[in-house]
């Protein structure tokens, strides 16, 4: 068939051939524009809208806040000698998942730490879902570095501090100790923990995937070092007290004991020793009983040491002077409400001074019954009996003194010579320090130079008379003669012996032996209390058991503190004047227990 003449014939497009190149280009450009827009939107979302979220996520993986350990403040004695110091140590910690990925290195780690490899692996596996666990704490830095040199994946080191006590057991009850995190647990370490501890700092660092610090980013918190403390304790006197107490316990086969040494004029505690003791550098080997500061936390019935306070009430009442009136103690027993009050001997007629010298229970009881109960109770409270001393020492006991209005006659008489109440050795020392300080009571202090205002509880005249009366106790004829003497120094003091109390009454053959004394008697500077619990060496009276420990401590203390002697040659001349202290029976006994006070409650 022949084509028509005229227009040329244009071939038609085949079906299914697709869009033209122009349309394809248009579509491609549109897709790219949409993709670019999506990327821009996503970039805006990541960089602007949710920037902080992703920054936090990244920081959580590589940015860490690390503590900056601080050294605990040093504790010094009054002369600047360190009693407690902090030394740098290192602790090893692990990232358990990372360490378990390299479990073949665990035996190397166990060998370096001297532990069983299987036990170590079990502990790590038990914390496989954690990112941190301590491997060991408070290593010597060189030992920790030796482990780090093994380059075991997942093992890291951090610096810490450990407390060290140069004097060991000698000061342990005063200082106490810290735990593994360097926080005070007992003693002055606990009482002044916030002052000593300081505040750890913090810094932000970047770590790599192995946990190694690669960059310090910023200081988050400035560390504050712990502040130092200077105690009232004299390290030399403390050692004397500890040694004398140990010797007394050994010689008398006693269970325990305490010694307190105080400065009369300031109330500062110069020494405080207790036995049994413990090593604060190795606390795990001690028992709670070993760690108890018995001079502060334990109470005892004071026995005849209470008679000084009874006599203070008597002199203050105006009814008595050191030499009058005469008191009849014959025949050595006095029935009070159907109960006997006994002396060791029939001392006959005694002056008030003689009651102190011979430690007559009968004399003290008869004096007490003539005194106003409220006045007597108020006097005891003024000397701190039944009250916490306010020393601030953790766990301090307040003792016990029944309220005066509840006293029955027999109870009043027994309180006069040291039964039916209890005190701590620190309370007893503080009360006698008030007598020695002209009647001015000061709360005891463990901090050198602490603000410690006095409170006048008796007149200086009464206090002076009491000291003179107490001086006869260590003179010929007194219950402390020959036991509590300090060469070339006059000593005023009081012996005390009491039966140990039990839930059902008193033990028949278990005693508390006490001696309280002040040196020099002419101008007292030091007061010392010695308490020996349950001596079993054949003697139990306060003079013969506790007196020698007092003498040993004071003999060294007066030399260390350069206290001038006040009694040179007096003993060679027959001792101090007795001042009419004893009535008709004034023959001085030998230096044994024959003049000891009666201890039956």
Secondary structure, DSSP 8 states (H G I E B T S, - for coil): ----SSS-------TT----HHHHHHHHHHHHHHHHHHHHHHHHIIIIITHHHHHHHHHHHHEEEEEE------EE-TTS-EEEEEEEEEEEEE-HHHHHHTGGGHHHHHHHHTS-HHHHHHHHHTTTT-S-EEEEEEE-HHHHHHHHTT--TTEEEEEEEEEE-TTGGGGHHHH-EE-TTS-EEEHHHHHTHHHHH-B-EEEEEEE-TTS-EEEEEEEEE--B----EEBS--HHHHHHHHHHHHHHHHHHT-SEEEEEEEETTT-BEEEEEEES---GGGGGG--TTTT--HHHH--B--GGGGHHHHHHHHHHHTS-BTTBS-EE-TTSEEEETTEEEE-SS---EE-HHHHHHHT-HHHHHHHHHTS-HHHHHHHHHHTTTTS------TT----EE--GGG--HHHHHHHHTT-SEEB-HHHHHHHHHHHHTTTEE---BSBTT-----EE-S-HHHHHHHHHHHHGGGSTTSTTTTTS-BTTB-EEEEEEEEEEEETTEEEEEEEEEEEEEEE-TTS--EEEEEEEES--SS---HHHHTHHHHHHHHHHHHHHTT---S-TTTGGGTSS--TT-BSS------SSGGG------
